[in-house]
Amino acid sequence: MKRLLFGILLCTLLITLGAGAVSAAPPALPHIIHIVRWGENLTGIAAQYGTTIQAIVRANGLPNANWIYAGQRLRIPKAATSAPRHTATCGQTYTVCSGDTLSGIAYRFGVTVNALMQANGILNPHRIYPGQQLSIPSCPAPPPVHPPYPKPPHPAHPVACKAWYIVKPGDTLAKIAWKYKTSTWKLANVNNIPNPNVIHVGKKLCIPGYPEPVKPKTKPGCEHLALPKPGAVLSGVLHAKGTAVIENFWYYKLEYRADGLDNWHYITGEHDPVVDDYLGSFDTTTVPNGTYFFRLVIVDRTGNYPPPCEIVVRIQN
């Protein structure tokens, strides 16, 4: 009899321990990845998933809780995903949990507190209780998306770049603006940067501001270019004038490039030499206003050419 009782007690103990071992190892839950949208901040994201700002910061190694950007992928900690804050969508019902408030539920579903009160006949917004079934009214149309910083408008007139800068690790727009004696807003405006606090390494920035007025001076070959003059302000159609003659002459061409860029654009050219006469025309209205380099290139039959005449001009239509 004693052996029978001992056997029953032993079986009961083993079953109890086995059940405890099974219940102590719930299946692992997958991580949730949240894609940041315009206008979101960590406060709202933490409330959405029922977690804390600090937990999201730690899970993603964020250096600053105030600096997140649209399109960023945030890992939501498992602790938040194991107990979802809501199980309903708009137009369905929601079961109130301990710690819920009507304003918090309204925020999660994108509706107003008044809409929740009217849909559920609630007279006191501070009187809800765990287990209460709330009817979620239909979600309103999503509001227009606004970035956290107003997107700088394009300048009314194109601005010349007196320099170009490649963003390096550790740079900020304010630091770059201070270096070039300009303003952060002007840099953001010219480079169409929506958030002055977010710039990416490797981005090429236009440093605004026109160069100092160009003092006319003669460069190699420029003694043969009569029009335009160095530093001239051009508008409408330019009729270039000068001399294009060298030994073993093959052809000449007129070209231009924007300040800060390396690629030259062909304007016109001829295979006949010219002596103090018309070289060609350039319609300046086909390019944006700004600072440009203009040059005359004279090529011989071996494909070589002496240093071309390059002058700085300003186009203002």
N, C-alpha and C positions, 0 to 999 in steps of 0.2 A: 504493500500500500504506500509506504514511504517512497519507494522507487517510482511509483506511478505519479505521485504528486510532484516529486523532483523533476521528472521528465516533462510534465505539463508546464511547470514554472520556467524551465529552460527553454522550451519552444516559444512560450509567450515572450520571453526576454529577447530571443533572436529575432522574432517577427517585429518587435518594437524597434530594435536597433536597425533592422533592415529598412523599415519604413522611414526612420529618421535619416538614414544615409541617402535614401532616394530623394526625400524632400529637401535635403540640404544642398543639392546640386542641380539647380534649375538650369535649363538650356541657356547658353550664352546668347545675348541679344546683339543684333548687328548694330554697328554705329550708324548714326544719322548724319548726313552731310547737308548743310544748309547753304544755299547760294544766296549771297547778299544782294538785295535789290536796292535801287536808288531810294534814298530817304530813310533807310533802316539804320538802327543803331543797336548796340549790344543790350541796352535796357529792354527794348521791345522784343529782341530775339530771345533773351533769357526768359522773359515773361511768357512768350509763346510756347516754349518747351518746358516750362516749369523748373528752370535751373537758375543759376546765379551768374552774374557777369564774371566773377572771379573764376568760376569753374570753366567757362568758355575760354577765358584768357589763358588759363593754365593748359587746357587741352590743346590749344593751338599755338602756344608760345608767342602770344601777341605782346609786342613791346609797349603798346599804348592802347588802352581800352577805348579811347576816343578816335582811333584811326583805323577804320575799316572802309572798304571801297566796294562799289557795285561789281558783281561778278566774282568776288572773293569766295572761296570754299571754306566753310567753317565746320569743324568736327564738333558735334554736340556730344558731351560726355554720356557714358552709358547710364549713369545714375538718373539722368533726365529722361532717357528713352524708356527706362524700365517702368515708369509710372506716368503715362501720358496724361496731360492735363485735361484733355477733352476727347470725346469719342464720337462727336456728332458733327455734321456739317450744317450749313445754313438751310433752313426749311425743315429741319428735323428736331429732335429733342436732345436735351443735355441733362445729365444727372449731377446735381450739385455735390461737390466733394468738400471735405473738411478744410476750412481756410479760404474757400472761395468767397469772392465778393461780386456783387452784380456788375460793378464797373469793370472788374477784371474779366468777367465772362463776356461782357459787351465788347471789350477791347480785342479779345481773342477771336471773336466772330465778326468783327468789323461792323457792328451795329451800335446803336445808341442805347443808353440806359433806359430812356423813355420808351423806346421801341420794345425792349424786353418787358418793361412794366406793363405796357398796354397789351402785349401778346399773352401775358400770363395773369393779368388781373392783380398785379402786385401794387398795394397802396403805399408800403414803406420800403424803399430800396435797401434799407439796412436790415430787413427781416427776411432772410432766406436761411434754409437749414440743410444739412447733409442728407442726401437721398431725395431731395425735392426734384421733381421732373419739370424742366423748363422748356417751353416751346421756343425754338430759335426762329425769329421771323426771317423772311427772305433777305438775303444779303443785298445791300445796295450796290449800284454800279461802282466799280473801283474808281477812286478819285484820280485826277490827272497826276502823273508821276513827276515830281520835281526833284532835281538833284539837291544835295545839301548846300551847294554853292551855286549861285546863278551862273549860267553858262555865258562867258564873255561874248558879246556880239562881235561880228567881224568888223574891223575898222572901216569907216566910211571910205577911206582912201587907203590903198595899199601902202604899207610902211616899209621903207628901205631897211635892210639889215646892215648895220655897220660892222657886225661880227657874227660868227656862228659859234655855239658852245655845245659840246657833247656832255650830257649829264654823267657824272661819276658817282661811285658809291659814297654815301655820306653827304651828298649835295642836297640843299634845299633851295626852293625858289627864292626865298628871302636872301640867302647867302649869295646866290648868283646875282641877284639884283643889286646887292650892296657892292659886289665886286665891280660891276659895270656902271655903277652910279645911275641906276634907274630904279623904278618902283616894281614891287611884286605884282601889283595889279596890271601894270603895263606889260610886263613879261607874259602874264597869263592871258591877257587880251590878244596880244600879237600872235601868240602860239596856240590860241584856241584851247587853253587848258581849263576844264570845268572846275577842278578842285585844286587850288594853289598849294594845298598841303600834300598832294600826291603827284610826284613826278617819277618817271621810270629811268633807270640806268640805261644809257645808250641813246636816249632821246636827243635829237638835234634841235637846239633852241635858237631862234632868231633873236639877236640882241638888237632892239629897236633903236632908232635914232639915225639921222643922216650924218654922213661924214662931215668933217670940217670943210668949208668952202674950198674948192680946188683952185689953186693959183695957176693960171696958165703958164706952162713951161714946155719947152721943146724937148721931145724924146727922140731917140734914133728913128729916123724915117718920117717923123711927124712934120719935118719942114716941108714935105711934099703934100700935106693934107691941109687945104685952105679952109674947108668947111666940112663938118662943124669944128668950132674952136674948143679947146679943152675947157671944161667947166661950164659949157653952154647949157642953157635951159631950152629944151626942144618941145615943140608941140606941132600937131598937124603933120604934114609931109615934109621930110627933110630932103633937100637936094644937095647931095655931097659933091664937093668940088676939090680937085687937086691934080697931082701928077703921079702916074703909074708907069714908070719906065725903068728897067734895069737891063744889064747886059744879058743876052740870050733870053729875052723876055718870052714867057709862055702865056700867062694870064694873071689877072688880079681879081680880088674879091673883097667885098665889104661884109663885116660880121659884127654881131653884138652879143653880149652876155649880161645877165643880171648880176648886180653886186653880191658877192658871197657865193656865187655858183661858178663852176669850172667849165661847163659846157657852152661852146660858142654856137650861135645860130647864124646860118647863111642868110644874107640879105639879097645881094646881087653880085654880078661879076661879068667880065668881058675878056675875050682873047685878043683884043686890040689895045695897044698902048694908048695912054691919054697924057697930054701935056697941058697942065693948067686949065683943065676944062671939066665938064660934067662927068662924074663917076657913076652915079646911080641915085635912086630914090629910096627912102625908107619911111613907110607910113607908121608914125609913132603911136597912132591910136589903136594899133593892133596889139599893144602890150600894156600892162598896168603901169601906172605912174610909179616913178622911183628912180634910183640911181643905177646907171648902166655903164658898161665899158664898150667903146666903139673902136673898131680897128680896120686898117687897110693892110691887106696882105698881098705882096707881089711875088709871084712864083716864077722861077726860071725853068728851062726845059729839062733840067736834071731832077726837078721836084723839090729843089732847095729854095729857100727864101731868106732874105736878110731879116733882122729883127723888125717885126711889123710895128706900125704906129698904133699904139693903144692909148686912148684918151678917155677920161671920165666925163660923162654928160648926165644931165638930169632931165627926165621926161615928165612934163607936167601939162596934161591936157584938161 
